[in-house]
């Protein structure tokens, strides 16, 4: 374990600083990952309102398919995995600090 239970106030402070730095990265990743997801949802709603086969429908569908490809890309998947790992790490650090504070 990289983050064993907190044993001192100095260690608690180090954990809190690490938490802050990692939280910033986590938020950056979430923003990067959410943008395509939100745009896909928006495009899906627009596609439902457009007549199939129209020029606008084809343009929206092309963007939709491009974003689906982006979400399947190795870069996106790596960021998604990093985001999940950071979430777990943040949860663990927070728990270690909280456990120390209870003592």
Secondary structure, 3 states (H helix, E strand, C coil): CCCCCCCCHHHHHHHHHHHHHHHHHHHHHHHHHHHHHHHHHHHHHHHHHCCCCCHHHHHHHHHHHHHHHHHHCHHHHHHHHHHHHHHHHHHHHHHHHHHHHHC
